Amino acid sequence: MDNIGINIKINGEQTIRTGFNKAHYVLHAMAAFARRQGSNEEFGFHVGGLDSDAVEDVDWLNTSLNLGDLVTLEIVKGPFDPSKPYKFQIPSEEEQLKYELELFYRLKEELKDHIEE
């Protein structure tokens, strides 16, 4: 099967060769930047996809990046490195409470002119 995938290098170093040896799939590579109130900036890079035949999400890479890092994507044909099952991370009760309190106080500040006490 001649499926198309993505060969990824970070700062010139071969990192991973992603793709599916299947007929039906979704493949994505995504860089993300987040600047949150009260926390540091975060750069991230994620490569994953969907095995449509098995209806299963998979991962190849989930890593942090730094300012100035160079990520190179090359569209390639197989063979590909094996994927890993996607693992959804459930936050702890403490992390969830912290998130909800931060959201509450942020919304309270944003909506203070609309709140009658």
C-alpha positions in Angstrom: 0.0 0.0 0.0 1.4 3.4 -1.0 0.0 5.6 1.8 1.3 9.1 2.4 2.7 10.2 5.7 4.9 12.8 7.3 8.6 12.6 8.1 9.4 15.0 10.9 12.8 16.5 11.9 13.3 18.9 14.8 16.3 21.1 14.6 17.7 19.0 11.8 17.5 15.8 13.8 15.3 12.9 12.5 12.5 12.6 15.0 9.7 10.3 13.6 8.2 9.1 10.3 4.4 9.0 10.8 1.7 7.4 8.7 -0.7 4.5 8.5 -0.3 1.2 6.7 -4.1 1.0 6.3 -6.7 2.1 3.8 -8.6 4.7 5.9 -7.1 7.1 8.3 -6.6 10.7 9.4 -3.1 12.1 10.1 -2.3 15.4 11.7 0.8 17.3 12.8 0.2 20.4 14.9 2.3 23.1 16.5 0.6 25.1 19.3 1.5 28.1 21.4 -0.3 29.0 24.6 0.1 32.1 26.8 -2.2 31.8 29.8 -2.9 34.3 32.5 -0.8 33.6 35.6 1.3 30.9 33.9 4.3 30.6 31.5 4.2 30.4 27.8 4.1 26.9 26.3 5.2 25.7 22.9 4.1 22.2 21.9 4.1 19.9 18.9 1.7 17.0 18.5 1.5 14.3 15.8 -1.4 11.9 15.9 -4.3 10.6 14.0 -7.3 8.3 13.7 -7.2 4.8 12.5 -10.6 5.0 10.8 -10.8 1.2 10.3 -10.4 0.5 14.0 -12.0 3.8 15.1 -9.0 4.4 17.4 -7.1 7.6 18.1 -3.3 7.2 18.0 -0.2 9.3 18.8 3.3 9.3 17.5 4.8 12.4 19.2 3.8 14.9 21.9 6.7 17.2 22.8 7.5 20.7 24.0 9.3 23.2 21.7 11.5 26.2 22.5 11.6 29.6 20.8 13.8 29.2 17.7 13.3 25.4 17.2 12.9 24.4 13.6 10.3 21.8 12.8 10.6 20.3 9.3 7.7 18.3 7.8 8.2 16.3 4.6 5.4 14.5 2.9 6.6 10.9 2.3 5.5 7.4 1.4 5.9 4.5 3.9 7.3 2.7 5.7 6.3 4.4 8.9 7.2 4.2 12.6 4.6 2.5 14.7 2.0 4.6 16.6 0.9 4.4 20.2 -2.7 4.3 21.4 -3.8 7.8 22.4 -4.1 8.2 26.2 -6.5 10.8 27.4 -5.1 12.4 30.5 -7.7 12.8 33.2 -6.8 15.7 35.6 -6.6 15.0 39.3 -9.3 16.4 41.5 -6.8 19.0 42.7 -5.9 20.1 39.1 -9.6 20.2 38.2 -10.5 22.4 41.2 -7.5 24.7 40.5 -8.7 25.1 36.8 -12.3 25.7 37.8 -11.3 28.3 40.5 -9.1 30.1 38.0 -11.9 30.1 35.5 -14.4 31.4 38.1 -12.2 34.3 39.2 -11.4 35.2 35.6 -15.0 35.3 34.6 -16.0 37.1 37.8 -13.5 39.8 36.9 -14.6 40.0 33.3 -18.3 40.1 34.2 -18.1 42.3 37.2 -20.1 45.1 35.5 -23.0 42.7 34.9 -23.2 41.1 38.3 -25.7 42.4 40.8 -24.8 41.5 44.4 
